[in-house]
Amino acid sequence: MDTTLSTDVNVKPGGVGTGSDDFGSGGGGGPKDSGEWPPGFSRDDAIEPAKYRIGMLVGLASILMLFVALTSAYIVRQTQGLSNDSFRWVTIDMPPVLWVTTAVIVASSITIELARRSLKRNRYSQFNGWITATTVLGVLFVAGQVLAWQQLRAQGIYVNSNPHSSFFYLLTSLHGVHLMGGLTALAYVTYSALRMRISLRRRNAVEVASMYWHFMDGLWLYIFFLLFFWR
């Protein structure tokens, strides 16, 4: 049976009435939506995450523009007419571990969505499991990326080896840096969940972290396709 964390929730005046699940002023007159909002939160609290989502969308837009610019540079540099004998385009072989890391990050996108839905339904034990799994998968993805760089270096392929290797290191490194930001947020939420402290602020953190993580998942799939399947 799922446990509740009502001891960590600050009940708002005019929120939940005594002995009632109705939301509204003084705890009466409002619609009965106890399954829609966490215990102890009013309607105003329920719509507060919208401002966090807007802020996250602005941040994601700036990241997207960065990678669009790099994609344009990648496609232009790949043009044979711009290559020369001293620094010509040589397609590098894909490190096999990238298939594993791709599967891992796709799986992590699924687990964080399951975590978000579990928290929305106040199923805290399920949320704890899914958010922990997401964090572990995120760490495994980063470890896999480091292994991919090591495999390339073992082949004698470095940042300045040729244009393709330069873009590989640049794009994967930038993605990794942004992913680490999301992983930090996940670690914070996971730590709070394991301590059984899920406040309104942390609920909002889960919502925006979920958005960010899905974006990082989609961005990686795009980079993976661009580097090794775009011709």
GROMACS elastic network, one bead per residue, 0.5 to 0.9 nm:
[ bonds ]
;  ai    aj funct       b0    kb
    1   123     6  0.86862   500
    1   125     6  0.82296   500
    2   122     6  0.79181   500
    2   123     6  0.54008   500
    2   124     6  0.59464   500
    2   125     6  0.56138   500
    2   126     6  0.76366   500
    3   122     6  0.82751   500
    3   123     6  0.71461   500
    3   124     6  0.61556   500
    3   125     6  0.68161   500
    4     7     6  0.83977   500
    4    39     6  0.86138   500
    4   122     6  0.70184   500
    4   123     6  0.77475   500
    4   124     6  0.67589   500
    5     8     6  0.56616   500
    5     9     6  0.69553   500
    5    39     6  0.86562   500
    5   122     6  0.88029   500
    5   124     6  0.80523   500
    5   196     6  0.68526   500
    5   197     6  0.69676   500
    5   198     6  0.70482   500
    5   199     6  0.86563   500
    6     9     6  0.50896   500
    6    10     6  0.80413   500
    6    11     6  0.86773   500
    6    38     6  0.89219   500
    6    39     6  0.67061   500
    6    40     6  0.74984   500
    7    10     6  0.78416   500
    7   197     6  0.85970   500
    8   196     6  0.82982   500
    8   197     6  0.59031   500
    8   198     6  0.66740   500
    8   199     6  0.60724   500
    9    38     6  0.87022   500
    9    39     6  0.75405   500
    9    40     6  0.64085   500
    9    41     6  0.79930   500
    9   197     6  0.87215   500
    9   198     6  0.77974   500
    9   199     6  0.58470   500
    9   200     6  0.73622   500
   10    40     6  0.66239   500
   10    41     6  0.78354   500
   10   199     6  0.81424   500
   10   200     6  0.86423   500
   11    14     6  0.88036   500
   11    15     6  0.68320   500
   11    16     6  0.72672   500
   11    39     6  0.80205   500
   11    41     6  0.63545   500
   11    42     6  0.84833   500
   12    15     6  0.50945   500
   12    16     6  0.74310   500
   12    40     6  0.65561   500
   12    41     6  0.64953   500
   12    42     6  0.69038   500
   13    16     6  0.77829   500
   13    17     6  0.87477   500
   13    25     6  0.83202   500
   13    26     6  0.74112   500
   13    27     6  0.86736   500
   13    42     6  0.88390   500
   14    17     6  0.71248   500
   14    23     6  0.81090   500
   14    24     6  0.64431   500
   14    27     6  0.56789   500
   14    28     6  0.87100   500
   14    42     6  0.77215   500
   15    22     6  0.82646   500
   15    23     6  0.57819   500
   15    24     6  0.59633   500
   15    25     6  0.65284   500
   15    26     6  0.66608   500
   15    27     6  0.56085   500
   15    28     6  0.89507   500
   15    40     6  0.64884   500
   15    41     6  0.61614   500
   15    43     6  0.79559   500
   16    19     6  0.83385   500
   16    20     6  0.66856   500
   16    21     6  0.61390   500
   16    22     6  0.62515   500
   16    23     6  0.56051   500
   16    24     6  0.73824   500
   16    25     6  0.86199   500
   16    26     6  0.75766   500
   16    28     6  0.82433   500
   16    39     6  0.77814   500
   16    40     6  0.57042   500
   16    41     6  0.71551   500
   16    42     6  0.70844   500
   17    20     6  0.52316   500
   17    21     6  0.68489   500
   17    22     6  0.67286   500
   17    23     6  0.74272   500
   17    24     6  0.83281   500
   17    25     6  0.86418   500
   17    26     6  0.61858   500
   17    28     6  0.66344   500
   18    21     6  0.82482   500
   18    27     6  0.72270   500
   20    23     6  0.84625   500
   20    27     6  0.71185   500
   20    28     6  0.80227   500
   20    32     6  0.88441   500
   21    27     6  0.78294   500
   21    28     6  0.88680   500
   21    31     6  0.89215   500
   21    32     6  0.61364   500
   21    33     6  0.73652   500
   21    34     6  0.56450   500
   21    39     6  0.83992   500
   22    27     6  0.57817   500
   22    28     6  0.58600   500
   22    29     6  0.72130   500
   22    30     6  0.56365   500
   22    31     6  0.58822   500
   22    33     6  0.68221   500
   22    34     6  0.70739   500
   23    26     6  0.83115   500
   23    27     6  0.54883   500
   23    28     6  0.65324   500
   23    29     6  0.74712   500
   23    31     6  0.61008   500
   23    32     6  0.63424   500
   23    33     6  0.71028   500
   23    34     6  0.78433   500
   23    41     6  0.83701   500
   23    42     6  0.62327   500
   23    43     6  0.69997   500
   24    27     6  0.51048   500
   24    28     6  0.56246   500
   24    29     6  0.60793   500
   24    31     6  0.75357   500
   24    42     6  0.71233   500
   24    43     6  0.74921   500
   25    28     6  0.62378   500
   25    29     6  0.73346   500
   25    30     6  0.74330   500
   26    29     6  0.82847   500
   27    30     6  0.73131   500
   28    31     6  0.84595   500
   29    32     6  0.89344   500
   30    33     6  0.86399   500
   31    34     6  0.89158   500
   32    35     6  0.84710   500
   33    36     6  0.53003   500
   33    37     6  0.68110   500
   34    37     6  0.57489   500
   34    38     6  0.71860   500
   34    39     6  0.70708   500
   35    38     6  0.74634   500
   35    39     6  0.87438   500
   35   120     6  0.86434   500
   35   121     6  0.67872   500
   35   122     6  0.84104   500
   36    46     6  0.85288   500
   36   120     6  0.75282   500
   36   121     6  0.74582   500
   37    40     6  0.82045   500
   37    41     6  0.64466   500
   37    42     6  0.76003   500
   37    43     6  0.77035   500
   37    45     6  0.85594   500
   37    46     6  0.62335   500
   37   120     6  0.76549   500
   37   121     6  0.83801   500
   37   122     6  0.88229   500
   38    41     6  0.58299   500
   38    42     6  0.86709   500
   38    46     6  0.82394   500
   38   119     6  0.89205   500
   38   120     6  0.75369   500
   38   121     6  0.80127   500
   38   122     6  0.67326   500
   38   200     6  0.86895   500
   39    42     6  0.87601   500
   39   122     6  0.86233   500
   41    44     6  0.79743   500
   41    45     6  0.57859   500
   41    46     6  0.69116   500
   41   200     6  0.83824   500
   42    45     6  0.52307   500
   42    46     6  0.64420   500
   43    47     6  0.66180   500
   43    48     6  0.88424   500
   44    47     6  0.54883   500
   44    48     6  0.63246   500
   45    48     6  0.51826   500
   45    49     6  0.79136   500
   45   200     6  0.79751   500
   46    49     6  0.70674   500
   46    50     6  0.89245   500
   47    50     6  0.59254   500
   47    51     6  0.84891   500
   48    51     6  0.62990   500
   48    52     6  0.76688   500
   48   204     6  0.83262   500
   49    52     6  0.51423   500
   49    53     6  0.63126   500
   49    54     6  0.87786   500
   49   201     6  0.88816   500
   49   203     6  0.85853   500
   49   204     6  0.56130   500
   49   205     6  0.88329   500
   49   207     6  0.76640   500
   49   208     6  0.83622   500
   50    53     6  0.50859   500
   50    54     6  0.62835   500
   50    55     6  0.87385   500
   51    54     6  0.50984   500
   51    55     6  0.63101   500
   51    56     6  0.86550   500
   52    55     6  0.51337   500
   52    56     6  0.62053   500
   52    57     6  0.86533   500
   52   204     6  0.72449   500
   52   205     6  0.84522   500
   52   207     6  0.85228   500
   52   208     6  0.67563   500
   53    56     6  0.50017   500
   53    57     6  0.61161   500
   53    58     6  0.86857   500
   53   204     6  0.87491   500
   53   207     6  0.77313   500
   53   208     6  0.59565   500
   53   211     6  0.80321   500
   54    57     6  0.50763   500
   54    58     6  0.63697   500
   54    59     6  0.87611   500
   55    58     6  0.52306   500
   55    59     6  0.64177   500
   55    60     6  0.87564   500
   56    59     6  0.50326   500
   56    60     6  0.61094   500
   56    61     6  0.85477   500
   56   208     6  0.65275   500
   56   209     6  0.88872   500
   56   211     6  0.78002   500
   56   212     6  0.74116   500
   57    60     6  0.50066   500
   57    61     6  0.60744   500
   57    62     6  0.87504   500
   57   211     6  0.85145   500
   57   212     6  0.87099   500
   58    61     6  0.51300   500
   58    62     6  0.65644   500
   58    63     6  0.89428   500
   59    62     6  0.53210   500
   59    63     6  0.65301   500
   59    64     6  0.87383   500
   60    63     6  0.50680   500
   60    64     6  0.60617   500
   60    65     6  0.86477   500
   60   212     6  0.74467   500
   60   215     6  0.76832   500
   61    65     6  0.62392   500
   61    66     6  0.87261   500
   62    65     6  0.51737   500
   62    66     6  0.64005   500
   62    67     6  0.89422   500
   63    66     6  0.51406   500
   63    67     6  0.65128   500
   63    68     6  0.87048   500
   63   178     6  0.86641   500
   64    67     6  0.52966   500
   64    68     6  0.61190   500
   64    69     6  0.86663   500
   64   219     6  0.84624   500
   65    69     6  0.61905   500
   65    70     6  0.86496   500
   66    69     6  0.53019   500
   66    70     6  0.64011   500
   66    71     6  0.87120   500
   67    71     6  0.59726   500
   67    72     6  0.85780   500
   67   171     6  0.80097   500
   67   219     6  0.87598   500
   67   223     6  0.89836   500
   68    72     6  0.63180   500
   68    73     6  0.87469   500
   69    72     6  0.52076   500
   69    73     6  0.64292   500
   69    74     6  0.86892   500
   70    73     6  0.50335   500
   70    74     6  0.60602   500
   70    75     6  0.86870   500
   70   167     6  0.85728   500
   70   171     6  0.79839   500
   71    75     6  0.61885   500
   71    76     6  0.85487   500
   71   223     6  0.89174   500
   71   226     6  0.81592   500
   72    75     6  0.53069   500
   72    76     6  0.61671   500
   72    77     6  0.85182   500
   73    76     6  0.52017   500
   73    77     6  0.59689   500
   73    78     6  0.84568   500
   74    77     6  0.52227   500
   74    78     6  0.60915   500
   74    79     6  0.89262   500
   74   163     6  0.86164   500
   74   164     6  0.83430   500
   74   167     6  0.70277   500
   74   226     6  0.89388   500
   75    78     6  0.51194   500
   75    79     6  0.67463   500
   76    79     6  0.54828   500
   76    82     6  0.80169   500
   77    80     6  0.78659   500
   77    81     6  0.88439   500
   77    82     6  0.63474   500
   77    83     6  0.75447   500
   77    89     6  0.81949   500
   77   163     6  0.75358   500
   77   164     6  0.89444   500
   78    81     6  0.86058   500
   78    82     6  0.75190   500
   78    83     6  0.77385   500
   78    89     6  0.66269   500
   78   163     6  0.79495   500
   78   164     6  0.79761   500
   78   231     6  0.87621   500
   79    82     6  0.57688   500
   79    83     6  0.71646   500
   79    89     6  0.86469   500
   80    83     6  0.53179   500
   80    84     6  0.84125   500
   80    88     6  0.82754   500
   80    89     6  0.76340   500
   81    84     6  0.80287   500
   82    88     6  0.82841   500
   83    86     6  0.84007   500
   83    87     6  0.66240   500
   83    89     6  0.62265   500
   84    87     6  0.55884   500
   84    89     6  0.81612   500
   85    88     6  0.53653   500
   85    89     6  0.89952   500
   87    90     6  0.88124   500
   87   161     6  0.81060   500
   87   162     6  0.58645   500
   87   163     6  0.71266   500
   88   162     6  0.64822   500
   88   163     6  0.70550   500
   89   162     6  0.60082   500
   89   163     6  0.55144   500
   89   164     6  0.61607   500
   89   165     6  0.89546   500
   90   161     6  0.89302   500
   90   162     6  0.62862   500
   90   163     6  0.72469   500
   90   164     6  0.62823   500
   90   165     6  0.81426   500
   91   162     6  0.85174   500
   91   163     6  0.86219   500
   91   164     6  0.58982   500
   91   165     6  0.77660   500
   91   227     6  0.89252   500
   91   228     6  0.82976   500
   92    95     6  0.88749   500
   92   152     6  0.87499   500
   92   157     6  0.81655   500
   92   162     6  0.89392   500
   92   164     6  0.67407   500
   92   165     6  0.66139   500
   92   168     6  0.89643   500
   92   228     6  0.83893   500
   93    96     6  0.87694   500
   93   152     6  0.86429   500
   93   228     6  0.81179   500
   94    97     6  0.84633   500
   94    98     6  0.73358   500
   94   148     6  0.86648   500
   94   152     6  0.86899   500
   94   227     6  0.86897   500
   94   228     6  0.68034   500
   95    98     6  0.58831   500
   95    99     6  0.82231   500
   95   147     6  0.88723   500
   95   148     6  0.56709   500
   95   149     6  0.82642   500
   95   151     6  0.65874   500
   95   152     6  0.69953   500
   96    99     6  0.59446   500
   96   100     6  0.76161   500
   96   148     6  0.78522   500
   97   100     6  0.52164   500
   97   101     6  0.64006   500
   97   102     6  0.86846   500
   97   144     6  0.65172   500
   97   145     6  0.79446   500
   97   147     6  0.74241   500
   97   148     6  0.61437   500
   97   151     6  0.88362   500
   98   102     6  0.59475   500
   98   103     6  0.85088   500
   98   144     6  0.71616   500
   98   145     6  0.72068   500
   98   148     6  0.67497   500
   98   224     6  0.83666   500
   99   102     6  0.52041   500
   99   103     6  0.63671   500
   99   104     6  0.86951   500
  100   103     6  0.51855   500
  100   104     6  0.61701   500
  100   105     6  0.88038   500
  100   141     6  0.83746   500
  100   144     6  0.76857   500
  101   105     6  0.61960   500
  101   106     6  0.85796   500
  101   140     6  0.75525   500
  101   141     6  0.51159   500
  101   142     6  0.81115   500
  101   143     6  0.86865   500
  101   144     6  0.57410   500
  101   145     6  0.71195   500
  102   105     6  0.53734   500
  102   106     6  0.62853   500
  102   107     6  0.86288   500
  102   141     6  0.78234   500
  102   217     6  0.85578   500
  102   220     6  0.76715   500
  102   221     6  0.72309   500
  102   224     6  0.81903   500
  103   106     6  0.52196   500
  103   107     6  0.61730   500
  103   108     6  0.86688   500
  104   107     6  0.50973   500
  104   108     6  0.61869   500
  104   109     6  0.87645   500
  104   137     6  0.61261   500
  104   138     6  0.77588   500
  104   140     6  0.73944   500
  104   141     6  0.61877   500
  105   109     6  0.62900   500
  105   110     6  0.87826   500
  105   134     6  0.88924   500
  105   137     6  0.68670   500
  105   138     6  0.67935   500
  105   140     6  0.87328   500
  105   141     6  0.63245   500
  105   216     6  0.86631   500
  105   217     6  0.60114   500
  105   220     6  0.83081   500
  106   109     6  0.51871   500
  106   110     6  0.66306   500
  106   111     6  0.89517   500
  106   214     6  0.87928   500
  106   217     6  0.63267   500
  106   218     6  0.85414   500
  106   221     6  0.87192   500
  107   110     6  0.51445   500
  107   111     6  0.63445   500
  107   112     6  0.87808   500
  107   134     6  0.81382   500
  107   137     6  0.76641   500
  108   111     6  0.50241   500
  108   112     6  0.61149   500
  108   113     6  0.85279   500
  108   133     6  0.74712   500
  108   135     6  0.78940   500
  108   136     6  0.85816   500
  108   137     6  0.57209   500
  108   138     6  0.67671   500
  108   213     6  0.83905   500
  108   214     6  0.88244   500
  108   217     6  0.83214   500
  109   112     6  0.53763   500
  109   113     6  0.63335   500
  109   114     6  0.87678   500
  109   134     6  0.75337   500
  109   210     6  0.80529   500
  109   213     6  0.66287   500
  109   214     6  0.56858   500
  109   216     6  0.89544   500
  109   217     6  0.65804   500
  110   113     6  0.52566   500
  110   114     6  0.63191   500
  110   115     6  0.86912   500
  110   134     6  0.84191   500
  110   214     6  0.87706   500
  111   114     6  0.50168   500
  111   115     6  0.61131   500
  111   116     6  0.86261   500
  111   130     6  0.54410   500
  111   131     6  0.69509   500
  111   133     6  0.67844   500
  111   134     6  0.56405   500
  112   116     6  0.61100   500
  112   117     6  0.86127   500
  112   127     6  0.89569   500
  112   130     6  0.64256   500
  112   131     6  0.59389   500
  112   133     6  0.81986   500
  112   134     6  0.57183   500
  112   135     6  0.87601   500
  112   206     6  0.87553   500
  112   209     6  0.87123   500
  112   210     6  0.61747   500
  112   213     6  0.79083   500
  112   214     6  0.84645   500
  113   116     6  0.50352   500
  113   117     6  0.62382   500
  113   118     6  0.85259   500
  113   130     6  0.85346   500
  113   131     6  0.89971   500
  113   210     6  0.67247   500
  113   214     6  0.85540   500
  114   117     6  0.51966   500
  114   118     6  0.60601   500
  114   119     6  0.86272   500
  114   126     6  0.85416   500
  114   127     6  0.75719   500
  114   130     6  0.64628   500
  114   131     6  0.83332   500
  115   118     6  0.50806   500
  115   119     6  0.61963   500
  115   120     6  0.85957   500
  115   126     6  0.70889   500
  115   128     6  0.74424   500
  115   129     6  0.77414   500
  115   131     6  0.54395   500
  115   132     6  0.89560   500
  115   134     6  0.84928   500
  115   206     6  0.85387   500
  115   210     6  0.88828   500
  116   119     6  0.52640   500
  116   120     6  0.62224   500
  116   121     6  0.87906   500
  116   127     6  0.71773   500
  116   130     6  0.86364   500
  116   131     6  0.82349   500
  116   203     6  0.88436   500
  116   206     6  0.66461   500
  116   207     6  0.67943   500
  116   210     6  0.71288   500
  117   120     6  0.50114   500
  117   121     6  0.63565   500
  117   122     6  0.86529   500
  117   123     6  0.86257   500
  117   127     6  0.80369   500
  118   121     6  0.52002   500
  118   122     6  0.62104   500
  118   123     6  0.50683   500
  118   124     6  0.68694   500
  118   125     6  0.85532   500
  118   126     6  0.61289   500
  118   127     6  0.51753   500
  118   128     6  0.89597   500
  118   130     6  0.84798   500
  119   123     6  0.56420   500
  119   124     6  0.60706   500
  119   126     6  0.80117   500
  119   127     6  0.55789   500
  119   128     6  0.87835   500
  119   203     6  0.77992   500
  119   206     6  0.86541   500
  120   123     6  0.76156   500
  120   203     6  0.85986   500
  121   124     6  0.84031   500
  122   125     6  0.88718   500
  122   127     6  0.82622   500
  123   126     6  0.56521   500
  123   127     6  0.62137   500
  123   128     6  0.88305   500
  124   128     6  0.60887   500
  124   129     6  0.86803   500
  124   193     6  0.80960   500
  124   196     6  0.83225   500
  124   198     6  0.88631   500
  125   128     6  0.51663   500
  125   129     6  0.64907   500
  125   130     6  0.88700   500
  125   193     6  0.89599   500
  126   129     6  0.52274   500
  126   130     6  0.62691   500
  126   131     6  0.85980   500
  127   130     6  0.52449   500
  127   131     6  0.59465   500
  127   132     6  0.83104   500
  127   193     6  0.79647   500
  128   131     6  0.54604   500
  128   132     6  0.60577   500
  128   133     6  0.85495   500
  128   190     6  0.70757   500
  128   193     6  0.57368   500
  128   194     6  0.65000   500
  128   196     6  0.86844   500
  129   132     6  0.53092   500
  129   133     6  0.61899   500
  129   134     6  0.87438   500
  130   133     6  0.50251   500
  130   134     6  0.62103   500
  130   135     6  0.87619   500
  131   134     6  0.50257   500
  131   135     6  0.63458   500
  131   136     6  0.87341   500
  131   186     6  0.74641   500
  131   187     6  0.89360   500
  131   189     6  0.78633   500
  131   190     6  0.60460   500
  131   193     6  0.82672   500
  132   135     6  0.51931   500
  132   136     6  0.62932   500
  132   137     6  0.86575   500
  132   186     6  0.83663   500
  132   187     6  0.82824   500
  132   189     6  0.89938   500
  132   190     6  0.57862   500
  132   191     6  0.86916   500
  132   193     6  0.86811   500
  132   194     6  0.85844   500
  133   136     6  0.51431   500
  133   137     6  0.61436   500
  133   138     6  0.85674   500
  134   137     6  0.51197   500
  134   138     6  0.61147   500
  134   139     6  0.87163   500
  134   186     6  0.78270   500
  135   138     6  0.50247   500
  135   139     6  0.63427   500
  135   140     6  0.86947   500
  135   183     6  0.66535   500
  135   184     6  0.89937   500
  135   186     6  0.59564   500
  135   187     6  0.63747   500
  135   190     6  0.74534   500
  136   139     6  0.51891   500
  136   140     6  0.62837   500
  136   141     6  0.87199   500
  137   141     6  0.61593   500
  137   142     6  0.87624   500
  138   141     6  0.50865   500
  138   142     6  0.64403   500
  138   143     6  0.86950   500
  138   179     6  0.82740   500
  138   180     6  0.86095   500
  138   182     6  0.89198   500
  138   183     6  0.64699   500
  138   186     6  0.88721   500
  139   142     6  0.52515   500
  139   143     6  0.62184   500
  139   144     6  0.85999   500
  139   180     6  0.89203   500
  139   183     6  0.76154   500
  140   143     6  0.50273   500
  140   144     6  0.60644   500
  140   145     6  0.86608   500
  141   144     6  0.50271   500
  141   145     6  0.62941   500
  141   146     6  0.87886   500
  142   145     6  0.50937   500
  142   146     6  0.63886   500
  142   147     6  0.86859   500
  142   176     6  0.69197   500
  142   179     6  0.82952   500
  142   180     6  0.81375   500
  143   146     6  0.51929   500
  143   147     6  0.62790   500
  143   148     6  0.87433   500
  144   148     6  0.62153   500
  144   149     6  0.88149   500
  145   149     6  0.64524   500
  145   150     6  0.87113   500
  145   172     6  0.78661   500
  145   173     6  0.88186   500
  145   176     6  0.79824   500
  146   149     6  0.52144   500
  146   150     6  0.63405   500
  146   151     6  0.87472   500
  147   151     6  0.61776   500
  147   152     6  0.87359   500
  148   151     6  0.50571   500
  148   152     6  0.63869   500
  148   153     6  0.87229   500
  149   152     6  0.51743   500
  149   153     6  0.62309   500
  149   154     6  0.86269   500
  149   157     6  0.89593   500
  149   158     6  0.86574   500
  149   169     6  0.77827   500
  150   153     6  0.50468   500
  150   154     6  0.61256   500
  150   155     6  0.87365   500
  151   154     6  0.50818   500
  151   155     6  0.65679   500
  151   156     6  0.89543   500
  151   157     6  0.87789   500
  152   155     6  0.51035   500
  152   156     6  0.65125   500
  152   157     6  0.52136   500
  152   158     6  0.71168   500
  152   165     6  0.89821   500
  153   157     6  0.50548   500
  153   158     6  0.59095   500
  154   157     6  0.73504   500
  155   158     6  0.87982   500
  156   161     6  0.82369   500
  157   160     6  0.81255   500
  157   161     6  0.57874   500
  157   162     6  0.83616   500
  157   165     6  0.69462   500
  158   161     6  0.51805   500
  158   162     6  0.81437   500
  158   165     6  0.65790   500
  158   166     6  0.74797   500
  158   169     6  0.81450   500
  159   162     6  0.74207   500
  159   163     6  0.83245   500
  159   164     6  0.88401   500
  159   165     6  0.56654   500
  159   167     6  0.79621   500
  159   168     6  0.80224   500
  159   169     6  0.61189   500
  159   170     6  0.80485   500
  160   163     6  0.73261   500
  160   165     6  0.70874   500
  160   166     6  0.58227   500
  161   164     6  0.82943   500
  161   165     6  0.62999   500
  161   166     6  0.71406   500
  162   165     6  0.55039   500
  162   166     6  0.62534   500
  162   167     6  0.88712   500
  163   167     6  0.62580   500
  163   168     6  0.85743   500
  164   167     6  0.52586   500
  164   168     6  0.61389   500
  164   169     6  0.87780   500
  164   227     6  0.78962   500
  165   169     6  0.62288   500
  165   170     6  0.84537   500
  166   169     6  0.54446   500
  166   170     6  0.61013   500
  166   171     6  0.85858   500
  167   171     6  0.58158   500
  167   172     6  0.82175   500
  167   227     6  0.80786   500
  168   171     6  0.54733   500
  168   172     6  0.59893   500
  168   173     6  0.81888   500
  168   223     6  0.88610   500
  168   227     6  0.67643   500
  169   172     6  0.54302   500
  169   173     6  0.57441   500
  169   174     6  0.84058   500
  170   173     6  0.52634   500
  170   174     6  0.61349   500
  170   175     6  0.85692   500
  171   174     6  0.52763   500
  171   175     6  0.61417   500
  171   176     6  0.85095   500
  171   223     6  0.71825   500
  171   227     6  0.89566   500
  172   175     6  0.50510   500
  172   176     6  0.59723   500
  172   177     6  0.86125   500
  172   220     6  0.82001   500
  172   223     6  0.76867   500
  172   224     6  0.89137   500
  173   177     6  0.61534   500
  173   178     6  0.86846   500
  174   177     6  0.51447   500
  174   178     6  0.63559   500
  174   179     6  0.85043   500
  175   178     6  0.52646   500
  175   179     6  0.59904   500
  175   180     6  0.86149   500
  175   216     6  0.75418   500
  175   219     6  0.78310   500
  175   220     6  0.71837   500
  175   223     6  0.87301   500
  176   180     6  0.61178   500
  176   181     6  0.88239   500
  177   180     6  0.52186   500
  177   181     6  0.68251   500
  178   181     6  0.52921   500
  178   182     6  0.68727   500
  178   183     6  0.88804   500
  178   216     6  0.78697   500
  179   182     6  0.51325   500
  179   183     6  0.61448   500
  179   184     6  0.86412   500
  179   212     6  0.87533   500
  179   213     6  0.77276   500
  179   216     6  0.64984   500
  180   184     6  0.60722   500
  180   185     6  0.86450   500
  181   184     6  0.52034   500
  181   185     6  0.65618   500
  181   186     6  0.88099   500
  182   185     6  0.51307   500
  182   186     6  0.62309   500
  182   187     6  0.86597   500
  182   209     6  0.64269   500
  182   210     6  0.88971   500
  182   212     6  0.66833   500
  182   213     6  0.64159   500
  182   216     6  0.84586   500
  183   187     6  0.60865   500
  183   188     6  0.85959   500
  183   209     6  0.87872   500
  183   213     6  0.84969   500
  184   187     6  0.51051   500
  184   188     6  0.63217   500
  184   189     6  0.87772   500
  185   188     6  0.51261   500
  185   189     6  0.63178   500
  185   190     6  0.85612   500
  185   205     6  0.75435   500
  185   206     6  0.84259   500
  185   209     6  0.66313   500
  186   189     6  0.51131   500
  186   190     6  0.59126   500
  186   191     6  0.84332   500
  186   205     6  0.86591   500
  186   206     6  0.78472   500
  186   209     6  0.69288   500
  186   210     6  0.89797   500
  187   190     6  0.50326   500
  187   191     6  0.60290   500
  187   192     6  0.85575   500
  188   191     6  0.52657   500
  188   192     6  0.63182   500
  188   193     6  0.86773   500
  188   202     6  0.88570   500
  189   192     6  0.50744   500
  189   193     6  0.60703   500
  189   194     6  0.86337   500
  189   198     6  0.83083   500
  189   202     6  0.66023   500
  189   203     6  0.86318   500
  189   205     6  0.72838   500
  189   206     6  0.69348   500
  190   194     6  0.61504   500
  190   195     6  0.85953   500
  191   194     6  0.52603   500
  191   195     6  0.63622   500
  191   196     6  0.87407   500
  191   197     6  0.88823   500
  192   195     6  0.51262   500
  192   196     6  0.62935   500
  192   197     6  0.53163   500
  192   198     6  0.64615   500
  192   202     6  0.79377   500
  193   197     6  0.57633   500
  193   198     6  0.61591   500
  194   197     6  0.76589   500
  195   198     6  0.86001   500
  197   202     6  0.84629   500
  198   201     6  0.79736   500
  198   202     6  0.57188   500
  198   203     6  0.64957   500
  199   202     6  0.52112   500
  199   203     6  0.62440   500
  199   204     6  0.87502   500
  200   204     6  0.63341   500
  200   205     6  0.86519   500
  201   204     6  0.51318   500
  201   205     6  0.62775   500
  201   206     6  0.88248   500
  202   206     6  0.62757   500
  202   207     6  0.87398   500
  203   206     6  0.51278   500
  203   207     6  0.65136   500
  203   208     6  0.89817   500
  204   207     6  0.50952   500
  204   208     6  0.64024   500
  204   209     6  0.84310   500
  205   208     6  0.53813   500
  205   209     6  0.58167   500
  205   210     6  0.83418   500
  206   209     6  0.50645   500
  206   210     6  0.59621   500
  206   211     6  0.86800   500
  207   210     6  0.52346   500
  207   211     6  0.65308   500
  207   212     6  0.88431   500
  208   211     6  0.50448   500
  208   212     6  0.61656   500
  208   213     6  0.85249   500
  209   212     6  0.50155   500
  209   213     6  0.59515   500
  209   214     6  0.85402   500
  210   213     6  0.51359   500
  210   214     6  0.61797   500
  210   215     6  0.85691   500
  211   214     6  0.53637   500
  211   215     6  0.63014   500
  211   216     6  0.87711   500
  212   215     6  0.51021   500
  212   216     6  0.62370   500
  212   217     6  0.86762   500
  213   217     6  0.61553   500
  213   218     6  0.86635   500
  214   217     6  0.50114   500
  214   218     6  0.62633   500
  214   219     6  0.85215   500
  215   218     6  0.51523   500
  215   219     6  0.59845   500
  215   220     6  0.85528   500
  216   220     6  0.60909   500
  216   221     6  0.86803   500
  217   220     6  0.52822   500
  217   221     6  0.64590   500
  217   222     6  0.87686   500
  218   221     6  0.51889   500
  218   222     6  0.62758   500
  218   223     6  0.87523   500
  219   222     6  0.50484   500
  219   223     6  0.62095   500
  219   224     6  0.85613   500
  220   223     6  0.50119   500
  220   224     6  0.59683   500
  220   225     6  0.85085   500
  221   224     6  0.50664   500
  221   225     6  0.61866   500
  221   226     6  0.85500   500
  222   225     6  0.52364   500
  222   226     6  0.60887   500
  222   227     6  0.86570   500
  223   227     6  0.60340   500
  223   228     6  0.85408   500
  224   227     6  0.54610   500
  224   228     6  0.62507   500
  224   229     6  0.77255   500
  225   228     6  0.55783   500
  225   229     6  0.50209   500
  225   230     6  0.62716   500
  226   229     6  0.58698   500
  226   231     6  0.83947   500
  227   230     6  0.64602   500
  228   231     6  0.82662   500
